[in-house]
Amino acid sequence: MNDTRKTAVIIGASRTLGLGLAAEYLRRGWDVVGTVRGSRRTGLHDLAEASGGRLTVESLEMTEPEQISALRDRLAGRTVDLLFVNAAITRGDIPIGEVPTDMFTEVMVTNALSPMRVVESLRRLVAPTGTIGVMSSDQGSIALNTEGGQDLYRASKSALNQLMRSYAARHAEDTRTLLLMDPGWVRTELGGPDADLSVEESIPGVAETIERHRGKPGLHFVDHQGQVVPW
C-alpha cells in the first residue's frame, strides 16, 4: 500500500452497504482493506481485481475472537485512518417474548458484542487523529422508538450504541473520532425493497459525514446527512 494515501479498514464489506463504502473510499483515492466471511467469491473480490492493488480482501468471521486477533496480527505495522465495522443480521419481526434464546444470543453476539470486540482489538492500529466507526441505525434510538416492531434488531442496535458509549467513556482522553452511523432506510436485505434509499444514494453521504467529523474527538451518533440522531 502507498504510505502517502489514507487507509480504511472496512469490516463486513462483501455486499450492499459495506461493499458500497469500500467502493466509495476507493473512488476518494484511499487504500482499502475489506473483510468477507469465508472463502466464497464476493463483489468485493471483483472490486479488488479492478482496484490496481489498492483494495486488499481479508477473511474474517467476526463472531470468532481468534479470527479477530489473527486479522490484527496481519494488519500489524499499518497505520489505519478509518476503522469501520459494518455488520448486522436480523431474524424477522418477532415479538420479543416469542424470540428463542438461541436467536436472541445469535443476534446480540453478531450485532453488538462482535463489533465491539473488533473495535477493542484493532483500535491501536488507528492513527491518533483517525476515526473508529460502527454502522448503527435509528432503530437503535430509544427516543425514536414510538411504533415498536423489530424488537430484537432494535435491542441489538441499542446495545451496540450503549457499548460504544461505555467505550467512549472508558477512553475519554482518546483523540480519535468515534462514530455511530445511521445510513438511513436503505434497500438492502435488512432494509427491504420498500426502503427510501438505494445504497448508491446512502453511501456517499455516509462517507462525507465520516470525513466531516474527522479530527473531532468523542462519540457522535449521526446519520448519512450529518444530522444528530437522538439517543
Secondary structure, 3 states (H helix, E strand, C coil): CCCCCCEEEEECCCCHHHHHHHHHHHHCCCEEEEEECCCCCCHHHHHHHCCCCCEEEEECCCCCHHHHHHHHHHHCCCCEEEEEECCCCCCCCCCHHHCCHHHHHHHHHHHHHHHHHHHHHHHHHEEEEEEEEEECCHHHCCCCCCCCCCHHHHHHHHHHHHHHHHHHHHCCCCCCEEEEEECCCECCCCCCCCCCECHHHHHHHHHHHHHHCCCCCEEEEEECCCCECCC
